[in-house]
């Protein structure tokens, strides 16, 4: 299967300082969410911890974000 994608590449060196900061903060937040999601999964699998909420809802409420980040994490 061939996939054709047409997009403009944006290089970090060409960004304005405000855009750099926004992207960096988003990546840090996403990384924190990945670590939290792994910890939740690890606790459920190996430490017999039970939570009353789903993983996505816990991450969403902990970080106060919309659905995109927690679902992708």
Buried (B, 14 or more C-beta within 10 A) or exposed (E): EEEEEEEEEEEEEEEEEEEEEEEEEEEEBBEBBBEBBEEBEEEEEEEEEEEEEEBBEBBBEEBEBEEEBBEEB
